[in-house]
Amino acid sequence: MNIEQVRDYCLSKKGTLEGFPFDEHTLVFKVMGKMFALVALERVPSQINLKCDPEWAIELREEHDGNIIPGYHMNKAHWNTVFLEQLPSDLLLELIDHSYQLVVDGLPKKLKTELKGL
């Protein structure tokens, strides 16, 4: 998958907005104001940081050695850096879904209710 496909997929998720809160090179996707994906636009090869369950993050890093690594500039236990072109599209979509769902599950009840109403 390329960055545009990833962007379109992230934006298709309910309650998601994009922005550049850090700099003009890091595209951030948030659900209800909470980050679930960061895309480094100028990095080659293309990559995305995604939130991940800590145990699954370790398994993924071992299984996809070099293509999924601890999150660059992120909490290494909870974030992975994923190289877009190195993984099958279905796995990448699953990882985006997982990151999104982790963030949604952690939202306060008020925001979850608001998200359901969108």
Secondary structure, DSSP 8 states (H G I E B T S, - for coil): --HHHHHHHHHTSTTEEEE-SS-TTEEEEEETTEEEEEEETT-SS-EEEEE--HHHHHHHHHHTBTTEEE-TTS-TTTEEEEEGGGS-HHHHHHHHHHHHHHHHHTS-HHHHHHHHT-
